Amino acid sequence: MKKIFMILVVLVCVSCENKMKNNLSWEVFPDSQSQVIEKEIDDIAFKFCLLNEQGQPATVFKEGENFSFYFSVTNKTNEKLYFFPDFAYPVENGFCEVFTSDNKRVGKPFIFRGYNKIGIGAYPFNPEDNYFFEQPWIDSRDSVWRWKYGFYESSHQTPLSVGNYYTEFQSRFQFYDNYLDTTLAFKIKFKIQ
């Protein structure tokens, strides 16, 4: 009977651990101690922040000032993994999308035009590899550009007016061969003054 109880306890603990890894979310505010979300899960490092025009993390910007979205994923393991960076590809996950504090959609700084999807073997993610995506809100490019295997075009946003805003996204991150499979959510509240 004691063995069965111990097995049940172990199964519940494993289940809770897996559940926690599959539903992780983080948030920063203008008055947060840090303006950067930096988390590490099983030696995979995630970083999400907004950058001011000087390239410094910030959550408060001057009216008319441009800002950039910055997101990175770094392999801090000693293992060669495979990672398809689709966090930047799905239209529905909210990546780089801005909303007013009363939940009105403002838009994204780009229009996603699709990607070339090939087998996972084409996406090696070696130890110390860092995939980072940096995108300014106001982007004057007139041609389609490429990041990894995705294609983008500027949506020609204008400066945000004074007010409170947020950006958030949720994405499933899968690192093969079955190293880590988790859904993460990130939210940054920021203000223009």
C-alpha positions as CSV (number, residue, x, y, z in Angstrom):
1,M,0.0,0.0,0.0
2,K,2.9,2.3,0.8
3,K,4.4,1.7,-2.6
4,I,1.2,2.6,-4.4
5,F,0.9,5.8,-2.3
6,M,4.5,6.8,-3.2
7,I,3.9,6.1,-6.9
8,L,0.8,8.3,-6.8
9,V,2.7,11.1,-5.1
10,V,5.5,10.9,-7.7
11,L,2.9,11.0,-10.5
12,V,1.1,14.0,-9.1
13,C,4.5,15.9,-8.7
14,V,5.5,15.1,-12.3
15,S,2.1,16.1,-13.5
16,C,2.3,19.4,-11.6
17,E,5.8,20.1,-12.9
18,N,4.7,19.4,-16.5
19,K,1.6,21.5,-16.0
20,M,3.7,24.4,-14.7
21,K,6.0,24.2,-17.7
22,N,3.1,24.2,-20.0
23,N,1.5,27.4,-18.6
24,L,4.0,30.0,-17.8
25,S,3.4,33.7,-18.1
26,W,5.3,36.9,-17.1
27,E,4.5,40.6,-17.1
28,V,6.3,43.9,-16.6
29,F,4.8,47.4,-15.9
30,P,6.1,50.9,-16.2
31,D,6.8,51.0,-12.5
32,S,8.4,47.5,-12.4
33,Q,11.8,47.2,-10.9
34,S,13.0,45.7,-14.3
35,Q,11.8,46.6,-17.7
36,V,12.9,43.2,-19.1
37,I,11.3,39.8,-18.9
38,E,14.3,37.3,-18.6
39,K,13.5,33.7,-17.7
40,E,15.3,30.5,-18.1
41,I,13.6,27.1,-18.4
42,D,15.8,23.9,-18.6
43,D,18.7,26.0,-19.8
44,I,16.8,27.7,-22.5
45,A,16.8,31.5,-21.9
46,F,14.0,33.8,-23.0
47,K,14.2,37.6,-23.1
48,F,11.4,40.0,-24.0
49,C,11.5,43.8,-23.7
50,L,10.9,47.1,-25.5
51,L,13.9,49.2,-26.4
52,N,14.1,53.0,-26.6
53,E,15.8,54.9,-29.4
54,Q,19.1,54.4,-27.6
55,G,18.7,50.6,-27.6
56,Q,18.0,50.5,-23.8
57,P,15.1,48.5,-22.2
58,A,12.3,50.8,-21.3
59,T,8.5,50.9,-20.5
60,V,8.1,54.7,-20.6
61,F,8.6,56.6,-23.8
62,K,8.3,60.3,-24.9
63,E,5.5,61.2,-27.3
64,G,6.9,60.9,-30.9
65,E,9.7,58.6,-29.8
66,N,10.1,55.3,-31.7
67,F,10.6,52.1,-29.8
68,S,11.5,48.5,-30.8
69,F,10.3,45.1,-29.8
70,Y,13.1,42.7,-28.7
71,F,12.7,39.0,-28.2
72,S,15.4,36.4,-27.9
73,V,15.8,32.7,-27.2
74,T,19.2,31.3,-26.3
75,N,20.4,27.7,-26.0
76,K,22.4,27.5,-22.8
77,T,22.5,23.7,-22.8
78,N,25.4,21.6,-23.9
79,E,23.2,19.9,-26.4
80,K,22.5,20.4,-30.1
81,L,18.8,21.0,-30.3
82,Y,16.4,21.8,-33.1
83,F,14.1,24.8,-32.8
84,F,11.7,26.2,-35.4
85,P,11.3,30.0,-34.4
86,D,7.6,30.1,-35.3
87,F,6.9,32.5,-32.4
88,A,7.5,35.3,-35.0
89,Y,5.4,33.7,-37.7
90,P,1.8,33.0,-36.6
91,V,-0.6,35.8,-37.2
92,E,-2.8,34.9,-34.3
93,N,-0.4,34.8,-31.3
94,G,-0.1,38.6,-30.9
95,F,3.7,38.9,-31.4
96,C,4.6,42.6,-31.6
97,E,0.9,43.7,-31.5
98,V,0.0,46.8,-29.5
99,F,-3.2,47.5,-27.6
100,T,-4.5,50.5,-25.7
101,S,-5.0,50.0,-22.0
102,D,-8.8,49.6,-22.7
103,N,-8.0,46.7,-25.0
104,K,-8.4,48.4,-28.4
105,R,-6.1,47.0,-31.0
106,V,-3.6,49.5,-32.4
107,G,-1.7,47.1,-34.7
108,K,1.6,45.6,-35.5
109,P,4.7,47.2,-37.0
110,F,4.8,44.6,-39.8
111,I,2.6,42.5,-42.0
112,F,3.5,38.8,-41.9
113,R,3.7,37.5,-45.5
114,G,4.4,33.8,-44.8
115,Y,7.4,31.5,-44.4
116,N,9.3,28.7,-46.0
117,K,8.6,25.6,-43.8
118,I,11.0,22.7,-44.3
119,G,12.0,19.8,-42.1
120,I,13.1,20.4,-38.5
121,G,16.6,19.3,-39.4
122,A,17.0,22.6,-41.2
123,Y,16.7,24.5,-37.8
124,P,19.7,23.5,-35.7
125,F,19.9,25.3,-32.4
126,N,23.4,24.7,-31.1
127,P,24.8,25.4,-27.6
128,E,25.0,29.2,-27.2
129,D,23.0,29.9,-30.3
130,N,20.8,33.0,-29.9
131,Y,17.8,33.7,-32.1
132,F,16.7,37.3,-31.6
133,F,14.0,39.3,-33.3
134,E,14.2,43.1,-33.1
135,Q,11.6,45.2,-34.8
136,P,11.0,49.0,-34.6
137,W,7.4,50.2,-34.2
138,I,7.9,52.9,-36.9
139,D,9.5,51.1,-39.8
140,S,10.0,53.0,-43.1
141,R,11.1,50.1,-45.2
142,D,9.1,49.7,-48.5
143,S,10.2,46.3,-49.5
144,V,9.6,42.8,-48.1
145,W,12.4,41.5,-45.8
146,R,13.3,38.2,-44.4
147,W,14.0,37.0,-40.8
148,K,15.1,33.4,-40.6
149,Y,12.5,31.7,-42.8
150,G,9.7,34.3,-42.6
151,F,8.8,37.2,-44.8
152,Y,7.6,40.6,-43.5
153,E,6.6,44.0,-44.8
154,S,6.2,47.2,-42.9
155,S,2.7,48.3,-41.8
156,H,4.0,51.9,-41.7
157,Q,2.9,52.7,-38.2
158,T,2.9,56.3,-36.9
159,P,4.1,57.4,-33.5
160,L,1.7,56.4,-30.6
161,S,-0.1,59.2,-28.9
162,V,0.1,59.9,-25.2
163,G,-1.5,57.1,-23.2
164,N,-1.1,53.6,-21.7
165,Y,-0.6,50.6,-23.9
166,Y,0.5,47.0,-23.7
167,T,1.9,44.3,-25.9
168,E,1.5,40.6,-25.2
169,F,1.9,37.3,-27.0
170,Q,1.6,33.6,-26.2
171,S,3.4,30.9,-28.1
172,R,4.3,27.3,-27.9
173,F,8.1,26.7,-27.9
174,Q,9.3,23.2,-28.9
175,F,12.9,22.2,-28.8
176,Y,13.7,18.8,-30.4
177,D,14.5,16.0,-29.8
178,N,11.8,16.3,-27.1
179,Y,14.0,18.4,-24.9
180,L,11.4,21.0,-24.0
181,D,7.8,21.6,-25.1
182,T,6.1,24.5,-23.3
183,T,3.7,27.4,-23.9
184,L,4.8,30.7,-22.6
185,A,3.0,34.1,-22.4
186,F,4.7,37.5,-22.2
187,K,3.1,40.9,-21.5
188,I,4.6,44.4,-21.3
189,K,2.6,47.3,-20.2
190,F,4.1,50.6,-21.3
191,K,3.2,54.3,-21.5
192,I,3.8,57.2,-23.9
193,Q,4.0,60.6,-22.1
